[in-house]
């Protein structure tokens, strides 16, 4: 990745495959032609998985492609927070698995 001379590329805080939560409602900015402009793509609190990581050179920020239930949405770090371990069954803490009756 290249950026402006003398400026280092900002490393991503999150990783591929990591589960994250949307901190706000995410609306279509026109990048999803199959959805209406300003349609809700992921509601605040929606859990998604990072499926790719890019870089917005103009603002020197990582851009995350996050698979939510409705769509894959491009997000900045300020729009996401890591999902806590054990939030969903498939992210269950292997040290403290659920006890089945």
C-alpha positions in Angstrom: 0.0 0.0 0.0 1.3 3.4 -0.8 0.5 6.7 0.9 1.8 10.2 0.9 5.6 10.6 1.1 6.7 10.5 4.7 3.4 9.1 6.0 3.2 5.5 7.2 0.1 3.4 6.4 -2.1 3.1 9.4 -2.3 -0.6 10.4 -5.8 -2.1 11.0 -6.9 -2.7 14.5 -9.2 -5.6 13.5 -8.4 -8.9 11.6 -10.0 -10.9 8.9 -12.6 -13.3 10.3 -13.1 -11.2 13.4 -16.6 -10.6 14.6 -17.6 -7.0 15.2 -20.6 -5.0 16.2 -22.0 -2.0 14.4 -21.9 1.1 16.7 -24.5 2.9 14.7 -27.1 2.3 12.0 -25.3 1.8 8.6 -27.2 3.1 5.6 -26.7 2.7 1.9 -24.6 5.6 0.5 -25.2 4.5 -3.0 -22.6 1.8 -3.1 -25.3 -0.9 -3.0 -27.4 -0.5 -6.2 -29.6 -3.4 -5.2 -30.8 -1.4 -2.2 -32.5 2.0 -2.1 -30.4 5.0 -1.4 -30.2 5.5 2.4 -31.7 2.0 3.1 -30.7 0.5 6.4 -28.0 -2.1 5.7 -27.1 -3.0 9.3 -28.8 -1.8 12.4 -26.9 -0.5 15.4 -25.9 -3.6 17.5 -25.8 -5.9 14.4 -23.0 -8.5 14.6 -21.0 -9.1 11.4 -17.7 -10.7 10.3 -14.8 -9.0 8.7 -14.3 -10.5 5.2 -11.7 -8.2 3.8 -9.6 -5.2 4.8 -8.6 -2.3 2.5 -7.1 1.1 2.9 -8.6 4.6 2.2 -5.5 6.4 1.1 -7.0 9.9 1.2 -7.7 9.6 5.0 -5.0 7.0 5.8 -7.5 4.7 7.5 -8.2 1.0 7.2 -11.6 0.1 5.6 -13.2 -3.1 6.7 -15.7 -5.1 4.5 -18.1 -6.6 7.1 -20.6 -9.3 6.2 -23.8 -8.5 8.1 -27.1 -10.4 7.6 -28.4 -8.0 4.9 -25.2 -7.0 3.0 -21.4 -6.6 3.0 -20.8 -3.1 4.2 -17.6 -1.0 4.1 -16.9 0.4 7.6 -14.3 2.5 9.3 -12.9 1.6 12.7 -15.0 4.3 14.5 -18.1 2.5 13.2 -17.2 -0.9 14.8 -16.4 -2.5 18.1 -15.1 -6.1 18.6 -17.8 -8.6 19.5 -17.1 -10.2 22.9 -16.1 -13.9 23.0 -19.1 -16.1 23.7 -21.6 -13.6 22.2 -22.7 -16.2 19.7 -22.5 -20.0 20.0 -19.9 -20.3 17.3 -17.6 -17.9 19.2 -18.0 -19.7 22.5 -15.0 -19.6 24.8 -13.4 -23.1 24.5 -12.2 -22.9 28.1 -15.7 -22.4 29.5 -18.0 -24.3 27.1 -21.8 -24.4 27.7 -22.9 -27.2 29.9 -25.6 -29.3 28.3 -28.1 -31.2 30.3 
